[in-house]
Every structure is written in structure tokens, then in C-alpha cells.
Amino acid sequence: MKVLETVLDLNRYLAPYHRAGKSIGLVPTMGSLHAGHLSLVATARADNDIVVMSIFVNPTQFAPGEDFEAYPRDLERDTELAAEAGVDAIFAPLTAELYPPGFSTFIDVVGVETSGMCAASRPGHFRGVTTVVDILLNLVRPARAYFGQKDAQQLAVIRRMASDLALVPEIVGCPIVREPDGLALSSRNAYLSPPERSAAPVLYQALRVARDAIESGQRSRDKIITMVEHHITAEPLAKLEYVEARNAAGQEAPSILTGEILLAVAARFGTSRLIDNIIVEIEET
Ligand code: AMP
């Protein structure tokens, strides 16, 4: 497996594959790899001739005061895990490779995808995400790029960008990988103290309570949201940020739930901000 640190090296590495018409799968990450990232690699491996993983802690998606400096970084360990998972090349550039002096162009999705949820508390976050993802797609020119449903709003924003800008790569969403107790894997789980780690599965428990209620016939959006809020706020170590219900188009779900519904939550546990979501299919009656 190659580790490429410059755009020049990336271009040199990719050129023969592009010339030969090979399909490239791109898995963009910020490193600190876990089984969630590796599940994206497995899917990319199955779909493409070669798999490129980018590892880049993208400064433009962190607001001032967020955890950019503290974000866990361990390229050596990531390299081992990526090689074992079948990645062909890691692209791990320095910041100046992607944002050279004078950089001043950003991509900003301004629709429903960037209203509410994480956009409300992380101003500029998705603008940083879409900008870096577009740069990576332009550099790698993959057939497909892989993103986790764990970051449901990010996936929706990237799909919107790809559709609006007629980007060539297919955007592939992949299911959430969880710990045995239900906690969604996240690089930020590493920040949790033991008591916070014990408390964190409350997010998925709350979502499951809501799913059970829907499956038992509850159709009131507001009752479902309140149910999730109560479940999370009953955990003293959880500081709830939001509970939202969205329809398949990304708008607020109808007051009587129907169709495909995304239930999404965010909460802080100490300094860690965790997110989770589920999708519930409700048959039209
Ligand atoms: P990150 O390194 O946190 O930026 O994540 C890189 C990619 O991995 C994103 O597309 C995430 O949505 C995805 N990802 C992170 N955690 C998980 C998980 N638990 N299950 C599936 N995908 C994940």
C-alpha cells in the first residue's frame, strides 16, 4: 500500500489507473480509523478496481473553539489498519497541499440540507465539508465515493452538491457500524471518560424506543420527538443538543409521520459531541 502526501505523488500514482480505465473508489476520512471507516473500505473494495482512502483533518470544517487541534491523529496505526482492509493508497496531504496560499473558493450548499440539525450549532461546518470533498473528488476522480449514514446530514449535503454540480462520481451511502451496546462508532468516542462511555449508548436506546413506538402505531411526530428528548435528558451525563425528524427530502417530517423518516440526535458527553440517527419506514395508510 502506498502513502501519498502530495498532489503530485497522487497524480503520478493514479495516472496509469485512469489511463487503463480502472474504476477507483474513494473513501474520504479524517483518520483515527475504526470499523466504521473500514466498512466503507470493504464496500469500496467490492465495487472498484482500486481503493484510495484520504486521511485529512480538514481545518475548514472546524469552527473556532472546536476540537481541530485535539482531534485524534495516528497515521502509523491508520496505515496498518488501511493496509489490512485492502486500501491500495492513502492520500494524507499537508494542509497547504489542499489549501495553498491564496486559496479563496468555497462550495456552499444553501438548501434545506444545511438548515437545522448540525448546521445550527456548527456554522460553516458543511461549507468546509463540501469544499474539501469537492477538492478530493477533483484530485482523485473516482468512479464512486463512500460516506457513512452515521453522518446523515453530511451525506445529504454531499448528495445535494453532487447533484447540483453534476459531479461525475457516484455518491454511495453506507450503513452505521455500532459497538455491541449500540453506540455508533466514532473517532470522538476516544474522548469519552469511562462514565461518559457507559452513558453514551443512551442515544441509540432513545432512537430504538422511538422506533418501537412507531412500530406500535404512534404516528405523532411531536410525541416521538418528545419521547426521544425525555429518554436522553434522563441521562445526567448527556447534554442534549437536538432531536429532529426529517422526511426523505430532508424537510421537517409531517406532523403525522408517514413514508421514510430520519430521526436524528446530537448530544454532548463532557467535551465530546456525539450524533446518531435511524431511518424508519412508515407505510402509507
Ligand atoms: P470521519 O473520519 O469521522 O470524517 O468519517 C469518515 C467517513 O466514515 C464518513 O463518511 C463517516 O460518515 C464514516 N463513518 C464514521 N463513523 C461511522 C460509523 N460508525 N459507521 C459507518 N460509517 C462511519
Boltz pocket constraint, residues with backbone or C-beta under 6 A from the ligand:
constraints:
  - pocket:
      binder: B
      contacts: [[A, 28], [A, 29], [A, 30], [A, 31], [A, 35], [A, 36], [A, 37], [A, 39], [A, 40], [A, 146], [A, 147], [A, 148], [A, 149], [A, 150], [A, 151], [A, 174], [A, 175], [A, 176], [A, 177], [A, 178], [A, 184], [A, 185], [A, 186], [A, 187]]
      max_distance: 6.0
